[in-house]
Amino acid sequence: MTALCAAAIGRYNAALSGVRMQPMLNTAVKAARRAGTVIVRAMPDVDRLTIETKGRHDFVTEVDRRAEETIIDVIRTAYPDHAILAEESGVRAGHDFEWIIDPLDGTTNFLHGFPQFAVSIGLRHKGRLEQAVIFDPLRDELFTASRGDGAQLNGRRIRASHVTDLGFALLGTGFPFRETDAVDRWVQIFRRFALTTSGIRRPGSAALDLAYVACGRLDGFWEAGLRPWDMAAGILLIREAGGLTGDLFGEADPLDSGCILAANRRLYPQMRALIDQLSADPAR
C-alpha cells in the first residue's frame, strides 16, 4: 500500500469515527454521499439535462430530483415514519423527527460548471435542530454536527474564526433573488459592509457559505429570501462551532423568516449593530 493510499484511508476512517456513535447522523452522511455521487456522475452531461424553472432565477434539474430521491430512499429505509421537508418533493409531515433536505444547493452553479454546490441535510426533533450534514462532493469535504457534540470537517473538529475586528473580516452573502422587496435593504447592508470589512464574497451556495462560517473560512454571512433547507444544517454547524446565528432584521427564527445573520461570537454583535442602525435610519 502506498503512503498516499494509506493517508487517504486514514482520513476516511477519521471521518467515519466522528459519526459512528450517532446513528441518525450516520444515516445523513450515507444519504449525502450517495446524492453527491449522483451529482458528480451527471456533471459530464450537464448540457443535456432537462431544466425547469420554478421561479425567477430559480431552476430545478433531473439531477436535483434524482439526488433528492436518493436521499429520501436512504432515510426512509432507516426511519420510515419520519417527516421530511425537501426542496423538490415538498412536505411529508406527521412525526416529531423532521429531515430538512436540499439535494443540490447551488443548482445554477452546477449548471454552469461553477464548482460551488453541495448537499445539505438537517434533522430536527420537536422543532430543535439535532443533526447536520453538508457535503461538497467535488472537494470531498464533509461537514457534520450533532447538537452538543461540536462540529467537524472530515472528522476533525472545526471552530468559527477568531477575528474580532470587523475591518479585518471576510463576509459571505447571497443576492435575495426570490424576495425582490428586500433588494433595497440588502443593497444598503451590502454597501455598509463593503465599506467596513476587508471583503465580501458571493459564491452562490448558502449551505456552503454557512459551513465556511463554521470552519472559519468566512467570518460572517447574511442573506434574505432563503428557505429552511438552505439554512438548517448550516445553522447547527455554526452553533456547534461556537458561532452565532439569528434573524437578519429582528428576533424571528431564521428558518421561519428566511433571513439570516451568522458570524463568530465577537463579530456577530458588531454586524447586528450596523444592521440595526440602518433599520432605524434607512438614509444612512
Backbone as CSV, one residue per row, in Angstrom:
resi,resn,N_x,N_y,N_z,CA_x,CA_y,CA_z,C_x,C_y,C_z
1,MET,0.843,-1.203,0.000,0.000,0.000,0.000,0.877,1.251,0.000
2,THR,0.620,2.176,-0.914,1.419,3.395,-0.968,1.086,4.304,0.199
3,ALA,2.009,5.231,0.469,1.777,6.187,1.553,0.555,7.039,1.267
4,LEU,0.346,7.363,-0.034,-0.805,8.184,-0.410,-2.111,7.466,-0.111
5,CYS,-2.175,6.183,-0.463,-3.391,5.400,-0.193,-3.620,5.268,1.301
6,ALA,-2.558,5.021,2.045,-2.685,4.886,3.489,-3.218,6.163,4.114
7,ALA,-2.727,7.314,3.610,-3.193,8.593,4.141,-4.667,8.796,3.830
8,ALA,-5.079,8.425,2.599,-6.482,8.583,2.206,-7.383,7.714,3.073
9,ILE,-6.953,6.467,3.322,-7.743,5.568,4.170,-7.819,6.117,5.585
10,GLY,-6.704,6.672,6.052,-6.694,7.254,7.387,-7.687,8.394,7.520
11,ARG,-7.743,9.266,6.511,-8.700,10.380,6.539,-10.125,9.859,6.510
12,TYR,-10.373,8.838,5.689,-11.718,8.275,5.591,-12.143,7.662,6.924
13,ASN,-11.237,6.908,7.558,-11.565,6.301,8.851,-11.785,7.357,9.921
14,ALA,-11.016,8.436,9.863,-11.208,9.522,10.820,-12.572,10.150,10.661
15,ALA,-12.997,10.315,9.404,-14.319,10.893,9.156,-15.406,9.986,9.686
16,LEU,-15.235,8.689,9.481,-16.249,7.753,9.973,-16.307,7.735,11.486
17,SER,-15.162,7.858,12.132,-15.140,7.774,13.586,-15.945,8.882,14.222
18,GLY,-16.065,10.027,13.526,-16.808,11.140,14.086,-18.303,10.934,14.081
19,VAL,-18.794,9.975,13.274,-20.239,9.785,13.180,-20.675,8.406,13.656
20,ARG,-19.732,7.560,14.057,-20.072,6.174,14.368,-21.064,6.078,15.531
21,MET,-20.977,7.005,16.489,-21.813,6.910,17.668,-23.160,7.618,17.515
22,GLN,-23.442,8.173,16.317,-24.678,8.897,16.067,-25.412,8.236,14.895
23,PRO,-26.303,7.286,15.161,-26.957,6.560,14.058,-27.677,7.472,13.071
24,MET,-28.368,8.492,13.566,-29.098,9.375,12.652,-28.142,10.226,11.825
25,LEU,-27.062,10.681,12.445,-26.061,11.416,11.682,-25.408,10.503,10.655
26,ASN,-25.163,9.277,11.030,-24.586,8.316,10.108,-25.488,8.112,8.895
27,THR,-26.801,8.068,9.130,-27.763,7.953,8.028,-27.681,9.168,7.121
28,ALA,-27.588,10.367,7.714,-27.496,11.587,6.923,-26.215,11.603,6.088
29,VAL,-25.106,11.150,6.667,-23.846,11.089,5.932,-23.958,10.125,4.755
30,LYS,-24.532,8.975,4.994,-24.711,7.974,3.931,-25.560,8.549,2.804
31,ALA,-26.652,9.222,3.158,-27.546,9.805,2.158,-26.848,10.910,1.373
32,ALA,-26.106,11.770,2.065,-25.427,12.880,1.399,-24.357,12.380,0.436
33,ARG,-23.602,11.370,0.848,-22.549,10.847,-0.031,-23.160,10.183,-1.271
34,ARG,-24.254,9.478,-1.101,-24.886,8.852,-2.268,-25.441,9.913,-3.215
35,ALA,-26.032,10.963,-2.663,-26.524,12.055,-3.503,-25.363,12.742,-4.208
36,GLY,-24.245,12.908,-3.509,-23.075,13.505,-4.126,-22.584,12.701,-5.318
37,THR,-22.660,11.390,-5.215,-22.269,10.541,-6.338,-23.182,10.763,-7.539
38,VAL,-24.479,10.882,-7.290,-25.442,11.166,-8.365,-25.072,12.476,-9.070
39,ILE,-24.745,13.486,-8.282,-24.444,14.809,-8.835,-23.162,14.783,-9.664
40,VAL,-22.104,14.207,-9.119,-20.815,14.204,-9.814,-20.888,13.394,-11.107
41,ARG,-21.586,12.285,-11.076,-21.699,11.466,-12.290,-22.460,12.173,-13.396
42,ALA,-23.318,13.115,-13.029,-24.112,13.835,-14.028,-23.360,15.008,-14.643
43,MET,-22.251,15.413,-14.049,-21.568,16.627,-14.497,-21.115,16.587,-15.963
44,PRO,-20.596,15.468,-16.465,-20.163,15.469,-17.875,-21.312,15.680,-18.860
45,ASP,-22.540,15.412,-18.437,-23.695,15.519,-19.337,-24.600,16.683,-18.980
46,VAL,-24.067,17.681,-18.296,-24.911,18.764,-17.794,-25.603,19.513,-18.923
47,ASP,-24.977,19.579,-20.111,-25.592,20.309,-21.220,-26.777,19.573,-21.818
48,ARG,-26.984,18.319,-21.416,-28.128,17.554,-21.933,-29.231,17.357,-20.893
49,LEU,-29.103,17.995,-19.750,-30.093,17.843,-18.691,-31.377,18.592,-19.004
50,THR,-32.477,18.058,-18.508,-33.759,18.756,-18.578,-33.813,19.768,-17.442
51,ILE,-34.071,21.031,-17.805,-34.085,22.113,-16.825,-35.475,22.733,-16.791
52,GLU,-36.006,22.880,-15.594,-37.295,23.540,-15.405,-37.096,24.797,-14.570
53,THR,-37.990,25.756,-14.763,-37.939,26.997,-13.997,-39.006,26.966,-12.919
54,LYS,-38.571,27.096,-11.653,-39.504,27.147,-10.531,-39.951,28.567,-10.240
55,GLY,-39.139,29.515,-10.620,-39.414,30.916,-10.363,-38.300,31.739,-10.977
56,ARG,-38.334,33.033,-10.753,-37.318,33.911,-11.310,-35.941,33.529,-10.767
57,HIS,-35.018,33.202,-11.687,-33.650,32.807,-11.331,-33.625,31.566,-10.443
58,ASP,-34.650,30.708,-10.534,-34.726,29.535,-9.670,-34.992,28.318,-10.545
59,PHE,-34.029,27.409,-10.609,-34.105,26.295,-11.538,-34.056,24.953,-10.811
60,VAL,-34.587,23.931,-11.484,-34.506,22.573,-10.979,-34.197,21.656,-12.155
61,THR,-33.360,20.661,-11.928,-32.997,19.706,-12.964,-33.364,18.306,-12.518
62,GLU,-33.255,17.387,-13.455,-33.497,15.985,-13.119,-32.450,15.487,-12.116
63,VAL,-31.284,16.117,-12.085,-30.260,15.733,-11.115,-30.707,16.098,-9.707
64,ASP,-31.292,17.313,-9.538,-31.849,17.679,-8.238,-32.822,16.614,-7.760
65,ARG,-33.706,16.199,-8.655,-34.747,15.246,-8.271,-34.169,13.867,-7.981
66,ARG,-33.212,13.418,-8.796,-32.612,12.105,-8.541,-31.832,12.107,-7.238
67,ALA,-31.112,13.190,-6.989,-30.353,13.280,-5.743,-31.295,13.282,-4.547
68,GLU,-32.409,14.018,-4.655,-33.357,14.047,-3.548,-34.005,12.684,-3.332
69,GLU,-34.363,12.012,-4.407,-34.934,10.669,-4.281,-33.950,9.721,-3.600
70,THR,-32.680,9.854,-3.925,-31.648,9.021,-3.309,-31.581,9.267,-1.810
71,ILE,-31.593,10.540,-1.426,-31.542,10.888,0.000,-32.756,10.345,0.739
72,ILE,-33.933,10.578,0.173,-35.166,10.143,0.838,-35.221,8.628,0.950
73,ASP,-34.729,7.946,-0.060,-34.723,6.475,-0.009,-33.862,5.975,1.148
74,VAL,-32.694,6.574,1.332,-31.819,6.169,2.440,-32.492,6.449,3.779
75,ILE,-33.106,7.626,3.903,-33.744,7.999,5.163,-34.943,7.107,5.453
76,ARG,-35.783,6.872,4.458,-36.982,6.065,4.688,-36.642,4.611,4.982
77,THR,-35.535,4.131,4.421,-35.105,2.771,4.739,-34.763,2.651,6.220
78,ALA,-34.116,3.669,6.748,-33.713,3.638,8.152,-34.824,4.095,9.093
79,TYR,-35.596,5.097,8.667,-36.613,5.710,9.529,-37.886,5.966,8.713
80,PRO,-38.644,4.927,8.449,-39.781,5.045,7.522,-40.893,5.978,7.985
81,ASP,-40.975,6.263,9.278,-42.067,7.095,9.775,-41.686,8.558,9.947
82,HIS,-40.437,8.897,9.762,-40.004,10.269,9.997,-40.596,11.235,8.969
83,ALA,-40.807,12.473,9.387,-41.283,13.519,8.488,-40.124,14.022,7.626
84,ILE,-40.478,14.550,6.461,-39.473,15.043,5.519,-39.934,16.382,4.960
85,LEU,-39.036,17.345,4.965,-39.236,18.639,4.312,-38.130,18.772,3.284
86,ALA,-38.488,18.651,2.003,-37.487,18.616,0.948,-37.796,19.666,-0.116
87,GLU,-36.743,20.185,-0.733,-36.919,21.294,-1.665,-37.788,20.918,-2.854
88,GLU,-37.586,19.734,-3.422,-38.289,19.399,-4.654,-39.588,18.633,-4.437
89,SER,-39.673,17.816,-3.391,-40.859,16.973,-3.218,-41.788,17.454,-2.124
90,GLY,-41.450,18.555,-1.472,-42.374,19.151,-0.518,-42.297,18.547,0.867
91,VAL,-43.466,18.417,1.507,-43.543,18.071,2.925,-44.197,16.711,3.107
92,ARG,-43.588,15.920,3.974,-44.242,14.713,4.467,-44.234,14.832,5.983
93,ALA,-45.345,15.209,6.564,-45.416,15.549,7.983,-45.850,14.341,8.819
94,GLY,-46.072,14.602,10.128,-46.659,13.585,10.980,-45.724,12.894,11.932
95,HIS,-44.547,13.458,12.204,-43.616,12.815,13.126,-42.790,13.885,13.816
96,ASP,-42.348,13.591,15.051,-41.537,14.559,15.794,-40.164,14.777,15.165
97,PHE,-39.659,13.756,14.449,-38.397,13.907,13.740,-38.679,14.384,12.321
98,GLU,-37.983,15.450,11.902,-38.186,16.011,10.565,-36.834,16.218,9.892
99,TRP,-36.675,15.616,8.722,-35.464,15.776,7.922,-35.678,16.922,6.949
100,ILE,-34.705,17.851,6.910,-34.801,19.040,6.063,-33.709,18.934,4.998
101,ILE,-34.114,18.806,3.736,-33.207,18.344,2.687,-33.109,19.339,1.527
102,ASP,-31.876,19.671,1.176,-31.594,20.345,-0.094,-30.637,19.439,-0.861
103,PRO,-31.121,18.768,-1.900,-30.281,17.777,-2.575,-29.140,18.381,-3.389
104,LEU,-29.330,19.632,-3.837,-28.292,20.298,-4.622,-28.416,21.798,-4.399
105,ASP,-27.722,22.284,-3.402,-27.744,23.713,-3.121,-26.691,24.386,-3.989
106,GLY,-27.160,25.214,-4.919,-26.264,25.811,-5.909,-26.502,25.229,-7.288
107,THR,-27.775,25.022,-7.627,-28.105,24.421,-8.931,-27.596,25.271,-10.092
108,THR,-27.734,26.582,-9.994,-27.259,27.452,-11.080,-25.755,27.299,-11.268
109,ASN,-25.014,27.227,-10.164,-23.574,26.978,-10.269,-23.296,25.660,-10.967
110,PHE,-24.017,24.627,-10.546,-23.846,23.293,-11.137,-24.075,23.334,-12.642
111,LEU,-25.111,24.029,-13.073,-25.443,24.086,-14.497,-24.373,24.802,-15.318
112,HIS,-23.634,25.706,-14.674,-22.593,26.456,-15.367,-21.198,25.870,-15.155
113,GLY,-21.126,24.758,-14.451,-19.817,24.179,-14.173,-19.014,24.977,-13.174
114,PHE,-19.692,25.840,-12.420,-19.019,26.640,-11.391,-18.926,25.766,-10.139
115,PRO,-17.725,25.449,-9.662,-17.550,24.392,-8.659,-17.864,24.826,-7.232
116,GLN,-19.109,25.205,-7.003,-19.522,25.607,-5.658,-20.975,25.194,-5.464
117,PHE,-21.166,23.976,-5.007,-22.501,23.457,-4.716,-22.355,22.324,-3.712
118,ALA,-23.479,21.960,-3.094,-23.383,20.988,-2.007,-24.713,20.306,-1.769
119,VAL,-24.650,19.210,-1.036,-25.819,18.522,-0.499,-25.974,18.961,0.953
120,SER,-27.194,19.305,1.343,-27.431,19.759,2.716,-28.575,18.966,3.339
121,ILE,-28.320,18.378,4.517,-29.324,17.596,5.230,-29.302,17.986,6.703
122,GLY,-30.438,18.436,7.196,-30.574,18.730,8.616,-31.676,17.873,9.223
123,LEU,-31.586,17.641,10.508,-32.619,16.878,11.211,-33.009,17.646,12.475
124,ARG,-34.306,17.869,12.636,-34.756,18.477,13.883,-35.782,17.589,14.564
125,HIS,-35.787,17.686,15.879,-36.685,16.892,16.705,-37.525,17.837,17.540
126,LYS,-38.818,17.793,17.338,-39.747,18.690,18.021,-39.315,20.152,17.869
127,GLY,-38.884,20.496,16.658,-38.521,21.863,16.345,-37.095,22.262,16.661
128,ARG,-36.313,21.382,17.288,-34.943,21.714,17.657,-33.962,20.965,16.757
129,LEU,-33.030,21.692,16.166,-32.039,21.078,15.287,-31.135,20.138,16.064
130,GLU,-30.966,18.926,15.542,-30.195,17.896,16.240,-28.986,17.401,15.448
131,GLN,-29.125,17.276,14.131,-28.050,16.727,13.301,-27.905,17.575,12.045
132,ALA,-26.689,17.628,11.518,-26.437,18.423,10.314,-25.340,17.790,9.479
133,VAL,-25.556,17.778,8.170,-24.540,17.339,7.223,-24.576,18.275,6.019
134,ILE,-23.419,18.797,5.648,-23.249,19.498,4.376,-22.074,18.838,3.678
135,PHE,-22.317,18.370,2.454,-21.301,17.606,1.728,-20.987,18.289,0.408
136,ASP,-19.721,18.633,0.219,-19.220,19.172,-1.037,-18.604,18.008,-1.809
137,PRO,-19.310,17.487,-2.828,-18.813,16.270,-3.492,-17.583,16.507,-4.361
138,LEU,-17.352,17.725,-4.808,-16.183,17.978,-5.644,-14.901,17.996,-4.824
139,ARG,-14.958,18.567,-3.634,-13.775,18.640,-2.775,-13.729,17.507,-1.758
140,ASP,-14.768,16.662,-1.761,-14.891,15.578,-0.780,-14.773,16.131,0.636
141,GLU,-15.470,17.239,0.882,-15.488,17.843,2.210,-16.833,17.574,2.868
142,LEU,-16.781,16.907,4.001,-17.975,16.506,4.726,-18.033,17.267,6.049
143,PHE,-18.966,18.208,6.139,-19.191,18.969,7.366,-20.312,18.285,8.152
144,THR,-20.082,18.012,9.423,-21.085,17.332,10.240,-21.183,17.986,11.615
145,ALA,-22.365,17.863,12.199,-22.561,18.362,13.564,-23.702,17.607,14.217
146,SER,-23.553,17.358,15.512,-24.618,16.835,16.357,-24.777,17.799,17.528
147,ARG,-25.992,18.085,17.899,-26.223,19.050,18.972,-25.505,18.614,20.241
148,GLY,-24.690,19.511,20.764,-23.947,19.247,21.986,-22.624,18.542,21.799
149,ASP,-22.324,18.102,20.565,-21.088,17.350,20.313,-20.095,18.090,19.429
150,GLY,-20.369,19.318,19.090,-19.450,20.078,18.256,-19.640,19.821,16.776
151,ALA,-18.811,20.496,15.981,-18.874,20.393,14.521,-17.543,19.887,13.991
152,GLN,-17.605,19.188,12.858,-16.409,18.582,12.288,-16.365,18.774,10.778
153,LEU,-15.165,18.752,10.249,-14.919,18.701,8.809,-14.029,17.495,8.552
154,ASN,-14.592,16.502,7.860,-13.870,15.249,7.600,-13.280,14.654,8.876
155,GLY,-14.086,14.693,9.935,-13.699,14.043,11.176,-12.842,14.870,12.110
156,ARG,-12.479,16.075,11.702,-11.662,16.943,12.554,-12.494,18.106,13.072
157,ARG,-12.326,18.431,14.334,-13.102,19.483,14.976,-12.869,20.828,14.282
158,ILE,-13.926,21.590,14.074,-13.819,22.920,13.488,-14.406,23.946,14.446
159,ARG,-13.912,25.179,14.312,-14.392,26.290,15.117,-14.573,27.512,14.224
160,ALA,-15.524,28.363,14.609,-15.675,29.644,13.936,-14.406,30.470,14.131
161,SER,-14.220,31.470,13.289,-12.979,32.239,13.304,-12.806,33.028,14.599
162,HIS,-11.588,33.534,14.794,-11.273,34.334,15.979,-11.107,35.817,15.636
163,VAL,-11.497,36.216,14.433,-11.385,37.620,14.038,-12.291,38.464,14.940
164,THR,-11.741,39.523,15.488,-12.502,40.359,16.425,-12.829,41.737,15.874
165,ASP,-12.148,42.153,14.817,-12.328,43.486,14.244,-13.029,43.356,12.906
166,LEU,-14.183,43.987,12.770,-14.948,43.893,11.530,-14.141,44.384,10.336
167,GLY,-13.201,45.292,10.574,-12.362,45.785,9.493,-11.474,44.724,8.874
168,PHE,-11.216,43.627,9.597,-10.403,42.525,9.078,-11.253,41.332,8.625
169,ALA,-12.556,41.468,8.677,-13.448,40.331,8.424,-13.693,40.109,6.936
170,LEU,-13.810,38.845,6.573,-14.247,38.430,5.240,-15.651,37.861,5.385
171,LEU,-16.616,38.472,4.694,-18.013,38.078,4.826,-18.518,37.402,3.556
172,GLY,-19.549,36.593,3.719,-20.246,35.994,2.589,-21.672,36.487,2.550
173,THR,-22.284,36.436,1.376,-23.678,36.828,1.224,-24.267,36.153,-0.001
174,GLY,-25.529,36.425,-0.247,-26.219,35.942,-1.435,-27.249,36.956,-1.851
175,PHE,-27.505,37.051,-3.143,-28.492,38.010,-3.631,-29.906,37.513,-3.315
176,PRO,-30.786,38.377,-2.826,-32.163,37.952,-2.494,-33.043,37.875,-3.736
177,PHE,-32.715,36.921,-4.626,-33.413,36.879,-5.912,-34.862,36.454,-5.783
178,ARG,-35.215,35.745,-4.706,-36.611,35.347,-4.516,-37.440,36.458,-3.895
179,GLU,-36.806,37.352,-3.141,-37.507,38.392,-2.389,-37.106,39.759,-2.933
180,THR,-37.709,40.154,-4.048,-37.320,41.405,-4.678,-37.609,42.611,-3.788
181,ASP,-38.592,42.494,-2.888,-38.887,43.606,-1.983,-37.739,43.870,-1.015
182,ALA,-36.876,42.873,-0.818,-35.777,43.012,0.134,-34.503,43.536,-0.516
183,VAL,-34.518,43.758,-1.827,-33.297,44.139,-2.531,-32.740,45.463,-2.023
184,ASP,-33.608,46.460,-1.847,-33.120,47.771,-1.411,-32.452,47.693,-0.042
185,ARG,-33.063,46.957,0.890,-32.456,46.812,2.217,-31.147,46.039,2.116
186,TRP,-31.123,45.021,1.268,-29.904,44.245,1.088,-28.778,45.114,0.532
187,VAL,-29.097,45.974,-0.430,-28.092,46.854,-1.020,-27.513,47.797,0.036
188,GLN,-28.367,48.309,0.925,-27.880,49.175,1.999,-26.902,48.434,2.909
189,ILE,-27.276,47.202,3.261,-26.396,46.411,4.116,-25.093,46.098,3.390
190,PHE,-25.206,45.728,2.122,-24.013,45.418,1.333,-23.069,46.617,1.292
191,ARG,-23.620,47.784,1.036,-22.785,48.987,0.955,-22.056,49.223,2.278
192,ARG,-22.787,49.105,3.378,-22.174,49.350,4.671,-21.048,48.342,4.961
193,PHE,-21.321,47.059,4.704,-20.292,46.059,4.963,-19.125,46.165,3.981
194,ALA,-19.420,46.545,2.727,-18.351,46.699,1.743,-17.371,47.791,2.157
195,LEU,-17.879,48.829,2.806,-17.046,49.936,3.245,-16.380,49.677,4.596
196,THR,-16.873,48.651,5.306,-16.430,48.423,6.681,-15.481,47.243,6.821
197,THR,-15.627,46.229,5.953,-14.882,44.981,6.112,-13.733,44.872,5.118
198,SER,-13.005,43.765,5.198,-11.897,43.549,4.265,-12.349,42.907,2.963
199,GLY,-13.605,42.472,2.878,-14.088,41.904,1.624,-15.389,41.146,1.794
200,ILE,-16.094,40.974,0.664,-17.362,40.244,0.628,-17.307,39.268,-0.535
201,ARG,-17.786,38.057,-0.309,-17.827,37.031,-1.344,-19.261,36.564,-1.547
202,ARG,-19.589,36.235,-2.810,-20.910,35.700,-3.122,-20.731,34.467,-4.010
203,PRO,-20.384,33.301,-3.424,-20.117,32.108,-4.226,-21.359,31.441,-4.810
204,GLY,-22.536,31.579,-4.174,-23.748,31.046,-4.777,-24.325,29.792,-4.158
205,SER,-23.819,29.386,-2.988,-24.405,28.255,-2.265,-24.473,28.626,-0.794
206,ALA,-25.670,28.955,-0.325,-25.814,29.380,1.070,-25.374,28.293,2.033
207,ALA,-25.658,27.042,1.703,-25.274,25.943,2.592,-23.761,25.917,2.798
208,LEU,-23.004,26.019,1.708,-21.546,26.020,1.837,-21.045,27.290,2.508
209,ASP,-21.681,28.431,2.227,-21.285,29.669,2.900,-21.401,29.523,4.413
210,LEU,-22.489,28.936,4.875,-22.687,28.741,6.308,-21.670,27.747,6.864
211,ALA,-21.383,26.697,6.102,-20.360,25.745,6.532,-18.999,26.432,6.639
212,TYR,-18.746,27.382,5.748,-17.478,28.112,5.779,-17.398,29.048,6.977
213,VAL,-18.521,29.584,7.409,-18.523,30.356,8.652,-18.179,29.437,9.823
214,ALA,-18.735,28.233,9.795,-18.480,27.283,10.886,-17.011,26.904,10.988
215,CYS,-16.318,26.825,9.866,-14.914,26.393,9.911,-13.939,27.555,9.819
216,GLY,-14.436,28.787,9.792,-13.557,29.940,9.834,-13.075,30.459,8.499
217,ARG,-13.517,29.890,7.399,-13.108,30.420,6.095,-13.791,31.760,5.808
218,LEU,-15.008,31.902,6.300,-15.707,33.186,6.318,-15.908,33.571,7.772
219,ASP,-15.864,34.870,8.046,-16.063,35.346,9.412,-17.526,35.643,9.713
220,GLY,-18.325,35.865,8.665,-19.743,36.137,8.848,-20.495,35.982,7.539
221,PHE,-21.821,35.986,7.633,-22.670,35.770,6.461,-24.020,36.397,6.709
222,TRP,-24.625,36.934,5.645,-26.016,37.387,5.743,-26.711,37.157,4.414
223,GLU,-28.006,36.901,4.486,-28.823,36.740,3.274,-30.287,36.788,3.650
224,ALA,-31.110,37.213,2.690,-32.563,37.231,2.843,-33.189,36.362,1.759
225,GLY,-34.411,35.917,1.999,-35.140,35.154,0.997,-34.735,33.705,0.875
226,LEU,-34.169,33.132,1.936,-33.781,31.730,1.911,-34.939,30.841,2.349
227,ARG,-34.748,29.532,2.174,-35.722,28.538,2.594,-35.100,27.675,3.704
228,PRO,-35.910,26.970,4.480,-35.347,26.176,5.582,-34.253,25.206,5.144
229,TRP,-34.419,24.591,3.970,-33.421,23.609,3.525,-32.101,24.270,3.139
230,ASP,-32.110,25.577,2.854,-30.856,26.283,2.592,-30.035,26.468,3.859
231,MET,-30.699,26.521,5.014,-30.064,27.001,6.236,-29.960,25.991,7.363
232,ALA,-30.857,25.013,7.431,-30.992,24.186,8.636,-29.668,23.563,9.062
233,ALA,-29.016,22.860,8.160,-27.764,22.199,8.522,-26.689,23.223,8.877
234,GLY,-26.618,24.304,8.110,-25.602,25.321,8.357,-25.755,26.007,9.699
235,ILE,-26.997,26.243,10.117,-27.238,26.883,11.407,-26.682,26.030,12.542
236,LEU,-26.965,24.727,12.517,-26.462,23.868,13.587,-24.942,23.779,13.540
237,LEU,-24.367,23.704,12.345,-22.909,23.667,12.228,-22.276,24.886,12.892
238,ILE,-22.825,26.064,12.614,-22.244,27.292,13.172,-22.391,27.321,14.683
239,ARG,-23.555,26.956,15.179,-23.752,26.960,16.635,-22.802,25.996,17.319
240,GLU,-22.631,24.805,16.741,-21.751,23.818,17.351,-20.278,24.173,17.181
241,ALA,-19.988,25.071,16.237,-18.615,25.533,16.046,-18.320,26.787,16.865
242,GLY,-19.266,27.191,17.705,-19.044,28.330,18.584,-19.479,29.661,18.025
243,GLY,-20.163,29.659,16.876,-20.651,30.897,16.289,-22.081,31.193,16.699
244,LEU,-22.604,32.290,16.172,-23.966,32.721,16.479,-24.761,32.888,15.194
245,THR,-26.061,32.599,15.275,-26.967,32.815,14.156,-28.233,33.485,14.667
246,GLY,-28.868,34.251,13.798,-30.124,34.893,14.174,-30.818,35.450,12.952
247,ASP,-31.964,36.042,13.188,-32.720,36.673,12.111,-32.011,37.956,11.674
248,LEU,-32.014,38.228,10.392,-31.296,39.372,9.860,-31.893,40.701,10.316
249,PHE,-33.219,40.751,10.426,-33.878,42.023,10.692,-34.589,42.100,12.038
250,GLY,-34.613,41.011,12.798,-35.355,41.058,14.054,-35.056,39.877,14.936
251,GLU,-36.111,39.404,15.628,-35.953,38.342,16.621,-36.561,37.023,16.177
252,ALA,-36.975,36.909,14.923,-37.613,35.682,14.442,-36.596,34.558,14.293
253,ASP,-37.098,33.346,14.158,-36.257,32.208,13.818,-35.921,32.309,12.329
254,PRO,-34.636,32.292,11.962,-34.288,32.371,10.533,-34.972,31.306,9.679
255,LEU,-35.218,30.134,10.258,-35.880,29.076,9.487,-37.312,29.463,9.146
256,ASP,-37.898,30.379,9.915,-39.247,30.873,9.623,-39.215,32.126,8.745
257,SER,-38.274,33.028,9.046,-38.235,34.312,8.328,-37.524,34.215,6.983
258,GLY,-36.597,33.269,6.853,-35.805,33.167,5.629,-34.676,34.168,5.549
259,CYS,-34.458,34.939,6.619,-33.430,35.972,6.645,-32.435,35.652,7.757
260,ILE,-31.170,35.520,7.411,-30.205,35.033,8.393,-28.997,35.944,8.511
261,LEU,-28.525,36.061,9.730,-27.248,36.691,10.051,-26.452,35.670,10.840
262,ALA,-25.197,35.460,10.457,-24.351,34.469,11.137,-22.926,34.989,11.197
263,ALA,-22.240,34.702,12.293,-20.857,35.148,12.443,-20.250,34.502,13.677
264,ASN,-18.951,34.738,13.870,-18.348,34.308,15.117,-18.886,35.189,16.256
265,ARG,-18.605,34.820,17.479,-19.237,35.478,18.632,-18.810,36.932,18.817
266,ARG,-17.629,37.282,18.355,-17.168,38.657,18.521,-17.707,39.566,17.425
267,LEU,-17.860,39.042,16.220,-18.319,39.874,15.103,-19.841,39.979,15.012
268,TYR,-20.535,38.969,15.502,-21.998,38.971,15.381,-22.619,40.254,15.947
269,PRO,-22.279,40.658,17.182,-22.901,41.884,17.696,-22.505,43.127,16.916
270,GLN,-21.312,43.151,16.330,-20.906,44.291,15.517,-21.733,44.366,14.231
271,MET,-21.932,43.222,13.589,-22.765,43.192,12.387,-24.212,43.528,12.731
272,ARG,-24.681,42.989,13.848,-26.049,43.257,14.306,-26.261,44.753,14.521
273,ALA,-25.275,45.426,15.132,-25.402,46.846,15.423,-25.483,47.672,14.142
274,LEU,-24.680,47.337,13.140,-24.718,48.081,11.885,-26.052,47.906,11.168
275,ILE,-26.565,46.686,11.182,-27.860,46.431,10.528,-28.978,47.152,11.267
276,ASP,-28.925,47.147,12.588,-29.945,47.845,13.369,-29.893,49.351,13.130
277,GLN,-28.708,49.917,12.959,-28.577,51.336,12.636,-29.256,51.658,11.312
278,LEU,-29.042,50.802,10.317,-29.665,51.020,9.012,-31.180,50.896,9.097
279,SER,-31.665,49.952,9.907,-33.108,49.788,10.055,-33.743,50.999,10.732
280,ALA,-32.994,51.587,11.675,-33.502,52.759,12.380,-33.452,54.011,11.510
281,ASP,-32.447,54.078,10.640,-32.278,55.250,9.782,-31.888,54.780,8.376
282,PRO,-32.866,54.432,7.524,-32.585,53.876,6.196,-31.740,54.802,5.328
283,ALA,-31.698,56.100,5.633,-30.939,57.031,4.817,-29.447,56.967,5.066
284,ARG,-29.027,56.288,6.134,-27.605,56.231,6.477,-26.815,55.459,5.423
